Amino acid sequence: MNDQDYALLSGIQHFSFCRRQWALIHIENLWDENVLTAEGEIVHKRVHDRDVEDIRNGVLTVRGLQVRSEKLKACGTCDAVEFTPDPNGISLKGRDGTWRVCPVEYKHGHTKASDCDRLQVCAQAMCLEEMFCCNIQEAYLYYAATRHREKVLLDTELRQKVITMFEEMRNYMDRGYTPKVRPGKFCEKCSLESSCIPQLLRRKATVREYIDERMQEECV
């Protein structure tokens, strides 16, 4: 099985936000930029532009670590993984002592009421657990807008949501199916609004009817 057969870890954030947005990106390979996506790209570029590894105050930080999970059938890249000395931790090749593993995902905006960011970092942790044969109880989200770190407790409920969503994603991928969703205010923040055309979903119009209507408006 190659990487194309795996769902991308970053996709769970899209999937949680809007299943149609996720399908347009990950099945139909559509992508458009807006201010929000551009700001997010800048934040991640700054993170990954730093050294691959560094140690500060005894904490080893590895950036851009490639991870995958056979159980989730998912793969991707962690913004940062922190390894902290811990007598109950794991061994690392080429390093003395034992270490506790903790993923840190960087976001450009503010903390969200929804679980979309927490699901993404939880999925990363589940991959790391499988790769390092360890147990990770918490992870962190760093929000650039507030320069605040938010602790994420990786409880059973959050983990089950991750498992369920990746099962759904795999089902859509296998079928090559782009679902319809009920449009809402969240559509205004989506960079794919012009490709998705949520007005069609709301009015149940055909693409031809929508195009004809727009052309008539331009001729007025």
N, C-alpha and C positions, 0 to 999 in steps of 0.2 A: 504494500500500500504506500503510495507516494503522498506528498504534502497536499496535492490537489484533492485527495480523497478525505482530507480532514477539514473540519470547520475551523475558521479562524477565531482565536480567543477574543480578539477585539470585536468580533461580530455580535457577541452576546449583549454588548452595550447598545448596538444598533437595534438588535432584535427586541430588547426590552423596551426601548423607546418607541419603535414602530416596526412590526413584522414586515410590512410592505417596504419600508425604507431598507431594511436588511436585505430583502430579496432583490431589490433593484440594484444594490451594491454588489452582493455576493453571488447572485445567480445570473443577473443580466449584465453585470460588470459596468454599471452606470455610476458616474461620479461627477458632481459639480461642487465648486467651492463657493462658500459665502464667508462673511466676516468670522463667524464662529468656528468654522472648520479651519480657516487660515490661522486663527489665533492658536488653535489646538495643535496644528502642525508645527508652529514656531516653538511652542513649549516642548514638544517631544524632540524636536531637532536639537534644542539646547541640552536636553538630558543626554541624548545619545552621542552628542559631539564631545562629551567629556571622556576622560580616560576609561578604558574598559574596566579596570579595577582600581580601587583606592582604599586605603585604611585610615580612618580618622577616629581617634579616641577608642581604639581597639576594635572598631566595627569595620568589617570588610564589606565594601559595596561593589557589586558587579552590575554593570549596566548593559542593556541590550542582550540579555541572556535568552537564548532560544530554548523554548520548552515545548513539551508535547505530552499528551495523555492518550494511552491506548484505550482506557476505559471510556473517556469522553469522545474519543476520535476527534481530538482538537489539538491545534498547535498554534504557536505565536511567539511573541517577544515580550519579555517583561521590561518595563522601563528601568527598574532597579530592583535588585534583590540584596537585602542586608543579611550578613552572617555575623551574629553576635556571639562571643564566647559564652558557653553554657555547659556546665558539667553533665547535663542530661541531653546534650545535643548530638549531632552527627559528626563523623570524621570527614575531612575534605582532603583530597589528594594534594600532596605538596604542602600541606599546612599542619602545624602542630595543634594539639588540643581538639576540643569538640565545639560545635557551633549550632546555634539556633537559627532557623531559616525564616525570613519574613519578606514577602514581596511589597514593593511600594509603587503604586501607579500614580503618574502625574496627570493632572487635569488643569485646563486653562481657566475655567470658570469658578463657580461657587458650589458648595455642597448642595445636593439635590434631595428633594423629598422622596423621589422614587429610588428603587434599588439598582438602577442601571449601572452605576459606577461600582457599587459594592459587589454586584454579580461578576463584573469583569475581573476584579482583583481576587475574588474568591475562586474563580476558575483558574487563575494563574497559580494560586496556592495549591489547588488540587493537582495540577500538573507537577508542581515542585514536590509535593508529597510522594507522588508516584515515582518521580525520577530519583529522589534522594532517600526514599524509604523512611520518611519521617512523618511527624504529626505537626501541623501548623495550626495554631489556635487563633491567631490574629494576623491582620495585615493592615496596611495604611494607604490612604488616599491623600495626596498632597495637592491642594488647590492654589494655583498661582495667583489668582485674583485676590485672595485673602492671605496668602502665605501661611496657610493653616494646614496642619496634619490631622486627619480624621482617622481614628482607630476603627477598624472593622472587625467585629467578632464573627468568626467563621462558624456559626452554629449550624445545627442540623437542618433547620428550615431553609437557610440561605443556600446550603449545599444541595438540598433537594431541588430547589428552584433551578440551580445551574444544570443539574442532571436532566431535569425535565425539558429545559429550553434547548439544550444541545440535542436531545432526542427529536424535538420538533424541527430544529434546523436541519438535522440529517434527513428527516422525512421530506421536507421541502426540497432539499438539494437532490435527493434521489429522484424525485418526481419532476424537478425543474420547474416548480410551481411558484408563481408570485401571487401571494394572497391579497385580497382586497381588505381594507380596514375602514372603520368609520372615521371620516375626517374630523379634525378638531383644531383648537388653537395651536396645538403643538406643530401643526403643518407649517405655520408661519416661520418657525425656526429651522425648518428643514431645507438644506441646500438643494435637495432633489425635488422641490415643489413643482418646478416647471416640467420635469420629466414624469413625475407621478401624475400630475393634473388631478388633484383631489376633487376639483369641481365635478369631474365625471363620476366619481364615486358617490358624491352627495346627490347628484341629480339623475344618476343612472342614464346619462346620455351616451351616445356612441361617440367615438373619436371624430368621425366625419361630421356629426351634428355640432360638436364643439368647435371644430375648425371653421365650419360654415358660419356659425354664429359670430366668431371672432372677426372673420373677414367682413361680415356685414357691418360690424361696429366700426371697423377701420374706414369703411366707405362712407360712413355718415358724416 
